[in-house]
């Protein structure tokens, strides 16, 4: 009975996946994405499904994302720590992956040009066994992206260059952004950075656009609004975030 049992198990497994996707789509207000052969990407009121489940739908602030190789190829994200940059980049990638695996997606509307690979340079990790520092791992991942990203790729870069001196880090981040912009393939890119100097790239690179996550200052404290707005952030609010983390007042 092995062939019959195997085909039954495969059918049940497939049914289980489809029912799970249908259930989450209905219970979490997912919408049906449109996928085409273009290189554009448009998401309206996108959400991060895991973070939203943790904080509750009413507390999660949805955001749009529009990327077009000819006009808005690279979105340069600035804003303080904890404002929402990393969550935003991850939610865009998750929406693309969910859409291409046949699922409904956590947003009001999504039109996605087919993506061949999602390249990421996010987080900090070393490889002590291979004698590679955090910065070396970061540079290897970035180099891999620059060598292999195509016109259909989605690239996520989070704070490239932070693992070395400020001058070197800014230089590398600046050159990476320019390289992605000038590449013939023009891969769609989300580039988060605390190097505010990089926001000047929009003056010479027409397909790079500045966006930031809004915050409000109130009586010496900062309030994270979580919504993405056009333009560059004024500063990183590092001292405010350190205070929120419980850093001693004397420090």
Number of C-alpha atoms within 10 A of each C-alpha: 5 7 8 9 10 11 11 12 12 12 11 12 12 12 12 12 12 13 12 13 17 14 13 16 17 12 8 15 14 22 17 17 23 15 17 13 10 15 21 21 23 17 23 16 14 23 27 23 20 12 14 17 12 10 10 11 15 7 11 17 16 20 19 19 17 18 24 19 21 11 12 17 24 29 22 24 32 30 26 23 17 12 21 21 23 20 15 25 23 17 21 24 19 19 23 25 16 15 22 19 8 12 22 22 29 30 25 17 18 26 19 23 21 20 23 13 14 18 20 20 20 18 12 14 13 14 11 9 6 7 9 14 15 17 17 16 17 22 17 13 16 21 12 13 22 17 8 10 21 19 16 21 22 25 25 24 25 21 23 26 24 20 17 14 10 12 9 13 17 22 14 17 21 19 13 20 20 16 13 21 21 13 13 10 14 22 25 29 27 27 25 23 24 22 19 16 11 20 21 14 17 14 9 9 14 14 19 26 22 21 19 24 24 22 18 11 11 8 6 7 13 15 11 17 13 21 18 23 15 14 16 20 21 12 12 17 16 12 10 16 16 14 13 11 9 8 12 8 7 4 6
